[in-house]
């Protein structure tokens, strides 16, 4: 994706916790530049008070929407109307919709019909229709899990170096951060993609395989399975051969190719 994308970040505060504020903005910068940053909710409700510090810290603009009917999410209509206004302004090339509510499924579809890049973020309870409507969907729990792991520090006392084999076993044994597509299905999809886009010798660029995989499964992310990158995940799957081809001056950069054994 184009990292020069100008992205409108719209957050449904009534469905997303403030604890994800920093993580979701950091993730958005991997896809473009956050321009609009708006958070929607009925700010007269005490349950949204925890959001107030995040609004100031991360320069979010709070959008007030009163609850006119008991039991209904008041933010939906305001967020949808704002999204369409921003779309027609022509000032952005993409949207990040942060919600776990399937009511925004049609909005995501409409924005993509208009040629917008649509990044979705939500908790693992997010319904599949909204996930599938996005170009890319990321589980917020995965972002939080990655941050927690980065902050972990080894104990200074009684610390023994791990053998390389033990490290690999530990890494492979990590449980997925959320309920995700079974690895068996992911492996089958990768095999089908390699068969489709591979050259005469059967080799395909792993980056192209990853792009195609995300199109088939918008919520696919190696981090869902405890791995930082696609290459780390694919290396654990049986039936594939991996090759690194040095490119560029001095061969310091590698192109990674994958082939079915």
Buried (B, 14 or more C-beta within 10 A) or exposed (E): BEEEBBBBBBBBBBBBBBEBBBBBBEBBEEBBBBBBBBBBBBBEEEEBEEBEEBBEEBEBEBBEBEBEEEEEBBBBBBBBEBBBEBBEEEEBBBBBBBBBBBBBBEBBBBBBEEEBBBBBBBBBEBEEBBBBBBBBBBBBBBBBBBEEEEEEEEEEEEEEEEEEEEEEEEEBEEEBBBEBBEEEEBBEBBBBBBEEBBEEEBBBBBEBBBEBBBEEBBBBBBBBBBBEEBBBBBBBBEEBEEEEEEEEEEEEEEEBBBBBE
